[in-house]
């Protein structure tokens, strides 16, 4: 499985993580599927749409999210963007990446995102700590003081997004590590949606496309099987 380089770069990660398409609806409370165990989500059963090798498919979730709490995070979910995990989830002996593409600086209609803004997507966290990205995000918030921006990023609502994988794990459920790819151009985003593949995203990054940022590592894992 080919992996492409990691880049932690500026992006305005805005909006709320939500249900999409055939996804089982959550609610627009960022803590809706957090449990009383740090870094764990409530076990939920549901589906979302995804992209693999040029075709759409479905994810079926049966466990809540996992965030490696050995990575410092101020979010209520204990999830963190800008730093990778140190430890795999319990009983996991490997992981495959789940790339999520996020529109940055523009909005997509609800019916055009697999997890659109408005609700919390099944088995996903509602918030994430973005403070590690603060130096790059600062120019995007000129009206905020450093202290105000830091406070805002500590428990930020996870943005709406689409899902991309480059391996199906033979349809077996497992924890998948989330890596974020930000896209600043609606035209580029439409092309990514049309191609439905990690290989196309990889091509854009290798070509140093200025409208694509990532992948940004996280300590977040989602548990699902590919249908």
C-alpha positions as CSV (number, residue, x, y, z in Angstrom):
1,X,0.0,0.0,0.0
2,X,1.6,3.3,-1.1
3,X,1.7,6.1,1.4
4,X,2.4,9.7,0.5
5,X,4.2,12.3,2.5
6,X,2.8,14.1,5.6
7,X,2.5,17.8,5.7
8,X,1.1,19.8,8.6
9,X,0.1,23.1,7.0
10,X,-2.5,25.9,7.3
11,X,-6.1,25.2,6.9
12,X,-9.3,26.7,8.2
13,X,-11.0,23.6,9.6
14,X,-14.6,24.8,10.2
15,X,-18.1,23.4,10.6
16,X,-19.6,20.4,12.5
17,X,-19.0,16.7,11.7
18,X,-22.3,15.2,10.6
19,X,-24.2,12.4,9.1
20,X,-24.2,11.8,5.3
21,X,-26.2,10.1,2.6
22,X,-27.3,6.8,4.2
23,X,-25.5,7.5,7.4
24,X,-27.4,6.9,10.6
25,X,-28.2,10.4,11.9
26,X,-26.6,11.7,15.0
27,X,-27.4,15.0,16.7
28,X,-25.8,18.4,16.4
29,X,-24.3,18.1,19.9
30,X,-20.5,17.9,19.6
31,X,-20.3,15.5,22.6
32,X,-23.2,13.3,21.4
33,X,-21.2,10.2,21.0
34,X,-18.5,10.7,23.6
35,X,-18.4,8.2,26.4
36,X,-17.2,8.6,30.0
37,X,-14.0,6.9,29.0
38,X,-11.4,9.4,27.8
39,X,-10.6,8.9,24.1
40,X,-13.5,6.6,23.5
41,X,-16.8,7.0,21.7
42,X,-20.1,5.3,22.4
43,X,-20.5,2.1,20.4
44,X,-23.0,2.8,17.7
45,X,-24.2,0.9,14.6
46,X,-24.7,2.7,11.3
47,X,-23.4,3.4,7.9
48,X,-21.8,6.2,5.8
49,X,-20.9,6.4,2.1
50,X,-17.2,6.3,1.1
51,X,-14.8,6.2,-1.9
52,X,-12.5,3.4,-3.0
53,X,-10.6,3.0,-6.3
54,X,-13.0,5.1,-8.3
55,X,-16.3,3.7,-7.0
56,X,-18.6,4.5,-4.1
57,X,-19.1,2.0,-1.3
58,X,-20.5,1.9,2.2
59,X,-18.8,1.7,5.7
60,X,-20.7,-0.1,8.5
61,X,-19.7,1.1,11.9
62,X,-20.1,-1.1,15.0
63,X,-17.8,0.6,17.6
64,X,-17.2,4.1,18.7
65,X,-14.2,6.2,17.8
66,X,-10.8,5.7,19.6
67,X,-8.3,8.5,20.2
68,X,-4.8,7.7,21.6
69,X,-4.8,9.6,24.9
70,X,-1.0,9.3,25.2
71,X,-1.1,12.2,22.6
72,X,-1.9,15.4,24.5
73,X,-5.4,16.9,23.6
74,X,-7.6,19.5,25.2
75,X,-10.7,18.4,23.3
76,X,-13.5,16.8,25.2
77,X,-13.1,13.8,22.8
78,X,-9.3,13.7,23.5
79,X,-8.8,13.7,19.7
80,X,-5.9,15.7,18.2
81,X,-5.0,16.9,14.7
82,X,-1.4,17.7,13.8
83,X,0.1,14.8,15.8
84,X,0.0,11.1,15.0
85,X,-0.8,8.3,17.4
86,X,1.7,6.5,19.6
87,X,-0.4,3.5,20.3
88,X,-2.9,1.4,18.3
89,X,-6.4,0.8,19.8
90,X,-6.8,-2.2,22.0
91,X,-6.6,-5.6,20.2
92,X,-5.5,-3.8,17.0
93,X,-2.4,-5.3,15.4
94,X,-2.2,-3.0,12.4
95,X,-4.1,-0.1,10.9
96,X,-5.1,1.2,7.5
97,X,-5.5,4.9,6.8
98,X,-8.8,6.7,6.3
99,X,-8.3,9.9,4.4
100,X,-10.9,12.5,4.9
101,X,-11.1,15.5,2.5
102,X,-12.3,18.8,4.0
103,X,-13.5,21.8,2.1
104,X,-11.6,24.9,3.4
105,X,-12.8,28.4,2.9
106,X,-15.9,27.4,1.0
107,X,-19.0,25.3,1.7
108,X,-20.5,22.3,0.0
109,X,-24.3,21.6,-0.1
110,X,-25.4,19.0,2.5
111,X,-26.2,16.4,-0.2
112,X,-22.7,16.7,-1.7
113,X,-20.7,15.6,1.3
114,X,-20.6,12.1,2.8
115,X,-20.5,13.7,6.3
116,X,-22.0,17.2,5.8
117,X,-22.1,20.1,8.3
118,X,-25.0,20.1,10.7
119,X,-25.0,16.7,12.6
120,X,-22.5,14.4,14.2
121,X,-21.7,11.4,12.0
122,X,-22.2,7.9,13.4
123,X,-19.4,6.7,15.7
124,X,-17.4,9.9,15.0
125,X,-16.2,12.4,17.6
126,X,-17.8,15.8,17.6
127,X,-14.7,17.8,18.5
128,X,-10.9,17.8,18.0
129,X,-8.0,19.8,19.3
130,X,-6.4,22.0,16.6
131,X,-3.9,23.9,18.7
132,X,-0.9,22.2,17.1
133,X,-2.0,24.0,13.9
134,X,-2.3,27.4,15.5
135,X,0.7,29.1,13.9
136,X,-0.6,28.2,10.4
137,X,-4.2,29.1,11.3
138,X,-3.4,32.5,12.9
139,X,-3.5,34.5,9.6
140,X,-7.0,33.2,9.0
141,X,-8.3,34.7,12.2
142,X,-6.9,38.3,12.2
143,X,-9.6,39.6,14.6
144,X,-8.7,37.1,17.4
145,X,-5.9,37.6,19.9
146,X,-3.5,34.7,20.4
147,X,-5.2,33.8,23.6
148,X,-8.7,33.9,22.0
149,X,-7.5,31.7,19.0
150,X,-5.9,29.2,21.3
151,X,-9.0,28.9,23.4
152,X,-11.2,28.4,20.2
153,X,-8.9,25.7,18.8
154,X,-8.8,23.6,22.0
155,X,-12.2,22.0,21.4
156,X,-13.0,22.7,17.8
157,X,-16.0,21.2,16.0
158,X,-14.8,18.5,13.5
159,X,-15.6,19.7,9.9
160,X,-17.8,18.1,7.3
161,X,-15.9,15.8,4.9
162,X,-15.7,12.9,2.5
163,X,-14.1,9.5,3.1
164,X,-11.3,7.8,0.9
165,X,-9.5,4.5,1.4
166,X,-6.9,2.6,-0.6
167,X,-7.6,-0.9,0.9
168,X,-10.8,-2.7,1.9
169,X,-9.2,-5.0,4.5
170,X,-11.2,-7.8,2.7
171,X,-14.4,-6.5,4.2
172,X,-13.3,-7.2,7.8
173,X,-14.0,-4.5,10.5
174,X,-11.0,-2.8,12.0
175,X,-9.8,0.6,13.4
176,X,-8.8,3.0,10.6
177,X,-6.5,5.9,11.4
178,X,-7.8,9.3,10.2
179,X,-5.6,11.6,8.1
180,X,-7.0,14.9,7.0
181,X,-6.6,16.4,3.5
182,X,-7.7,20.0,3.2
183,X,-8.9,21.4,-0.2
184,X,-9.1,25.2,-0.7
185,X,-10.7,25.2,-4.2
186,X,-14.3,24.1,-5.1
187,X,-13.0,23.0,-8.6
188,X,-10.3,20.8,-7.1
189,X,-12.8,19.4,-4.6
190,X,-15.3,18.5,-7.4
191,X,-12.5,16.7,-9.3
192,X,-11.5,14.7,-6.2
193,X,-15.2,13.7,-5.7
194,X,-15.4,12.7,-9.3
195,X,-12.3,10.6,-9.2
196,X,-13.2,8.9,-5.9
197,X,-9.7,7.6,-5.3
198,X,-6.7,8.0,-3.0
199,X,-4.5,7.7,-6.0
200,X,-5.9,11.0,-7.4
201,X,-5.4,12.8,-4.1
202,X,-1.8,11.4,-4.0
203,X,-1.3,12.7,-7.6
204,X,-2.4,16.2,-6.6
205,X,-0.1,16.3,-3.6
206,X,2.9,14.9,-5.5
207,X,2.3,17.5,-8.1
208,X,2.4,20.2,-5.4
209,X,-1.1,21.4,-6.2
210,X,-1.4,24.6,-4.2
211,X,-5.1,23.9,-3.4
212,X,-4.5,20.7,-1.5
213,X,-3.0,20.5,2.0
214,X,-2.1,17.2,3.7
215,X,-2.3,14.6,4.8
216,X,-2.4,16.0,8.4
217,X,-1.9,13.2,10.9
218,X,-4.3,12.6,13.9
219,X,-4.6,10.3,16.9
220,X,-8.1,9.4,15.8
221,X,-9.4,6.0,14.7
222,X,-12.8,5.0,13.4
223,X,-14.0,1.4,13.5
224,X,-15.9,0.1,10.5
225,X,-16.1,-2.6,7.9
226,X,-16.2,-1.9,4.1
227,X,-19.3,-3.3,2.5
